[in-house]
């Protein structure tokens, strides 16, 4: 592991060479922690069909899901704060220190959900504790994204940066996939009554235990050369330095808006959509979600590697064009589908399109900012955008359904993707204009 001190202002950092094995070891350790964090985050969405009635008064399914979706959205409100605090910490104290702090916070949030009594036991205290736990998890995930995106992008070589950084979404999706796998196992081993009574608590306990393992793994990570070799920190605050890059900040917001909304529509919300709108069983909706997510995960490094060859911008534009043209037809057709395979192919087609965003969005954002504010520059505007568009996706979709205008949500997603497309068309290709290579 390299050891160095910050250089005097204006000095040029010497090149530092990392071996392939050291890069892979650090990327693996960082990625496993990322996977655990996203598992903990997505377990909430995967099991909300079962614990919705535990934390709220008994009512119709749509009303209970609306309440749990609202708390899902509340968790997103902490993500900008997490992106801000952890971004500052990562840019001051290092990427490794921030990544360890975020996974520890996630552990506490998951354990709290696992141990919270039901509404029938403690009344309004149950949803209050659920909100507090989700706020902690939101703070954790908000800090995780910007720091891990920065870490993976800085640890990778220039020629394979798109490939290696794509593993952020590989681990993000695998965390969601493992959450669904746990759900499938519990559905096969427990009765419906057992799942509703106590079985839904099991995955949160698993998440808390895995977070401890991830914390241990992250202790052995190397710090990135970009951070250890960076120039002396500016005298002004990092937030003030960040505000000197308004174009980059707006670019992060614009390129994230449509992508994050599409991602949450076809992943976390889709499981509920298949049950609540299409009329499929919970077991079938879970299996379809698991199958499509697995293939979606496998696509990420393939498209990430492609971006190393042809550039980031063409792939983002492909997502923007196809997403704008195909969202309404896909969701409209899915609404009337009657077969398992029909639903599978439609969702898979949508996720192939979304891969044009998910596989490379992390590296694109990291390549926009200089080292001294990279984690903050990636994390804060991303978290704000995800909170507004991704975090409210389920709630808005269910609201449209509750007023009898479900198709209005399809057009809402289309409009957001179209806005992002405008950003993709006019932005520079970060593969050839990367700040990681020029700092």
N, C-alpha and C positions, 0 to 999 in steps of 0.2 A: 504494500500500500504506500502511496506517495505521501510525503509530508512536506509542507511548504508553508510559508507565511505570506500574507498579502503583500503585493508589490507596491512600491511608491507610486503616487499618482502619475499617470502618463507613461509608466514603464510597460514594456511589452513582455507578456508572459512567455517563458520558454515552452517549447512543445513537450508534452508529456505522453509517453507511449504506454498504453496498457496492453497486456497480453489478451488474446482472445478468450482464454480460460477465465481470467479475472473479470473481464467484461460480462461473460455469460453467468458467472457465479453471482455477481452483484445484480444483474438484471433478473436472474431467477429469484433471488431473495426479495427484491423489491416487488416482483410480480406476484409472488405467493402472498405477501402481505396485502397487496391490492385486491387479490382474489377473495381473501377472507373478509376484507372490508365491504366489498360489494355483495358478498354472500349475505352478510348481516343486514345490509341495506335492503336487499331484494326479498329476504325471507318475509318481511312485513307484507309486501305485495302478494307474494305467492300464497301465504296462509290467511290473508284477510277474509277470504270466503268462509273460513272456519271460525275465526275469532271475532268477527264483526258483531255477533250477537252477545259476546261475552262482555264487551266494554260499553254497550249502549242498550237502552230499553228495547224490548222486543217489538219489532215492527216489520214492515215488508222488506224484502231483500234489497231492493234498490235504495231505500232510505238508509239502511245499515251500511251498504257499500258507499253511499254518498258521504256518510260520516267518517268512515275509515279513509276514504280518498281525501277528504278535507284535512285529516291529520297527516296523511302522506304529503300533502301540499305544504302543511305547516312545517314539516321537517325540512323542506326545501328552503324555507325562509332563513334558516340558520346557515345554509351553504355559502351565501355571500360573506357572512361574518367569518366562517371557517376559512374561506378562500383568502380573506383579508388577513386574519391573524396568523394562519399557518404560512401564508405567502411571505409575510414580513419575517416570520421566524426562520423560514427556509432560506431567505435571501440574506439574513443576518448571521444565523448560526449553522446553516448547512442543510442540505436536502435530507440527509440521513436522520438528523435529530427531529425534523418536522414529521417525517414518515413514521418514526417510532411513536411520537406523541399522538398522532391521529389514530393509529390502530389501538392504542391503549384506551382512548376515549370511546371508540366503537365498542370495545369489550364491556364497558360499564353500561352503555345504552342497551345492549342486547340482554344483559343480565337483568336489568330493571324490568324489561318487558316480560321476560320469562317468569319473574316472581310477582308481578302485579296481580292482585285479587280481581275478581269479576265485579261487574256493576251491581249484581244482586248482593254481593258481600259488603262492599264499601261505598256503594252509590256513586255519586259524581266524582269521587276520588279516583276511580278506575280510569276514566278517560283523561283526567288531569295528569295522572302518572304516565299514561301512554304518551301524552303530548310532550312531557318533560323528557322522556326517553328518546322520542323521535327528534327532539331539539338537539340532544347530545349527539345522536347519530348524524344529524344534518351538519353539525359543526365539524364532525370528524370527516365525513365524505367531502365537504366543501374544501377542506384543507388537503385531502388526499389527492384529488384530481390534479390540481395545478402543480403540486410538488412531484407527484409520480410522473406526470407528463414531462416535466422539466428534467427529472432524473433520467428517465429512459432515453430522452432525446440527447442529453449531454453525454451519457455513457456510450451511446452507439457511435460507430464510425460514420463519416460523411456519406460514404457510398451505400450504407445499409441502414440509414437512419429511419427511413420510412418503414422498413421491415421490422426493426427492433421496437420502434415506438408503437407499432400496431399491437404489440402484446399488451398494451394497456387495456385495449378493448377485448383482447382474447381473455385476459384475466377478469375483466369486468363482466363479460358474458358468461365465462365459466363460473363465476360466483353466482350469477342468476341461475345458471343451469344446475349447479349443485343444489341450490335452494329448491328447484323443481324436482330434482332427483330424490331429495329427502322427502318431499311431499309425496312422490309416487310410492316410495318405500312404505311410508306411513299409511297411505291409502290402501296398500296391499296387505298390511299387517294389522291394522287397527280397524275397528268398526267405525261407521259414521258418528255414532254416539260418543265413542272414545276420543275421536279427533276433536269433536266439538267441546268435549268436557275438559280434556287435559293434553291430548296429543299435539295440539298446535304449539304448546310450550317447548317441546323437545328441540326443534330446530334453533330456537333462541339460546338454549343452553349449549348446544353444539357450537354455535357461533361464538359465544363468549369464551369457550375453551380453546377454539382454534385461534382466536385473537391472541391468546397468550403464546401459542406456538409461533405465530407470525412475528410477535415482538422479539422473541428469542432469535429468529432467523435474521431479522433486520439489524440486530446488534453486530452481525458479521459483514454487513454491507460496506463497500468502499465509498468514500465521498467522490463526487465527480471532479475531474480535472478542471472543468470550467469554473467551478466554485473555488477550489483550492488555489488555482492560479489567477484568480480574478484580480483586477486592479483594486487599489484601495477604495473602500466604500466612500461615496460622496458625502459631503458634510451636511447637505440638506436631507430632509426626511425622504424615505423611500416613496411615500405617497406623492410627495411633490415631484420627485423624479418621474414617477409613473405618469403624472398628469402632463408631462412634456411629450408624451407619445399618444396624442388623441386619435390619430389615424389608426394606429395599431389596436387601440382599445375598441374603437368602433368596428374594426374589421373582425375582432373576436366575437363581438355581439352579433354582427350580421351573419357571419358564417355558421354560428352556433344555433341561431333561432330555429330555422327550419329543420336542421338535422336532429336536434335534441327532441323536438316535438314528434317527428316521425319515428324516432327510436322508441320513445316511451309509448307511442300509439301501438306499435307492432310488437312490443315486448310485454311490459307490465300490464297495460290495459287490455291487451288482446285476450288474455286468459279469462277475464271477466266478460269481455264482449261476446266470446263464444258461448258462455253460459247464459248471460243475461239478455242477449239480443238474438243470437243464432239459435239458442235453445239446446245446445249440446250438454252432455253430462259434465260434472266437474272432472271426472277421471279422463274423459276424452279431451277436454280442453287442456288439461295438464300435459297429456302425452303429445299433443300437437305442438304445444309451446316448447316442450323439451326437444322434440325432433328438429323443429325449425331453428331453435337457438343453437343446437350443436353444429348444424351446417353453417349457420351464420358465423359462429365462432371460427370455424375452419377457414372461412373466406378472408378474415382480417389480415393475416400475414401475406396471403397471396396478393391482395390488392395493395397492401403496404409496400411489398417488394416491387410491384408494378409502378408505383409512384416514384421509386428510385430510378426507374428507367425512363419514364415519359413525363415525369413532373407531377406535382400535386394538383395544379389548377385544372387540367383536363378531366381528372377524376371527379373533382368537386362539381364541375360544370355538368358532367354526365348525371350525377345524382340530382342536381337541381332541375335539369330538363325532364328527366324521367319521373322524378317525384312530383313535379307540377302537372305533368300530363296523365299520370297513372293513378294517383291517390284516389280520386273520386270513383273511377271505374272499379278499382280493386275493392274498396270498402263497400260500394254499392252491391257488387256481385257477391261478396262475402256475406252480406246481410241475408241473402236468399239461398245460400248454399245448404245442401242437405247431407253431403257425404263427408266422411273423415278426410279422404284424400283430396277432395275438392278444396276444403279449408286449408289443408297443408300446403298445397301448391300455390294458392293465392297468397298466403302469408309468406311463404318462401320467396316468391317473386318480389314482394314488397321489401323483404329484408336484403335481398341481393342489391336492390336499388339503394337502400339505406347504407349498405357497406361502403359506398362511395364517399360517405361522410365519416362514418365511425372509424374506419381503418386508418385514416390519416389526419383527423382533426387535431389530435394531440401534438403531432410533430409540426403541423402548420402553425399552431399558436406559439409553440416554443421557439420556432425560427423567426418569429416577428420581433422578439424583445432582446435587449442586451442582458448580459449575465446578471448584473447587480439587481435587476428587477424582474427577472424572468419568471420565477415562481409566482410572484405577486401579479405580474402582468397576465399570465395565463389563468391563474386561479380565480381572481376577483371578478373580472368581466364575464368569464365563463359561468361562474356560480350564480351571478345575478341573472344571466340570461336563462339558465336552466331552471332557476327558481320561478321565473315568470312564465316560461313556456313549457318546460318539461314537467315541473312540479305540479302544475295545474291541469295537465293533459287529461287525467282520469276524471277529475272533478268537472271540467268543462264538458267532456264527452257525456258523462252521466247527467249533467244538467240539461244538455240538449235533448237527451232521451226522455228526461222527466217532463219536459214541456211538449213532447211529441214532435220534435224537429231534429231527429238524430242525424239526418243528412247534412244539417248545418255544420256539424263538426267536421265532416269530410272536406267541406269547402274552406273551413278555417285552417286545417292542416295544409291544404293546397296553397292558400295565400301566404302562409309563413314560409313554405319552401320556395315559393316564387320570389319573395323578398331576399332570401339568402342567395338565390341564383344571381340576382343583380350584383351582389358582393363578389361572388366567384368570377363573374365576367370581367369586372373592373380591377380586381386585385392582382398584384404581381405573383408570379410563381415562387413560393418560398424555397423551393429546392435550389434555385439558382440565385436567390437573394437572401440567404440565411444569415441571421445575426449570430448564430452559434459559431459559424466559421470565421466571422470577421472581428469578433471581440478579442 
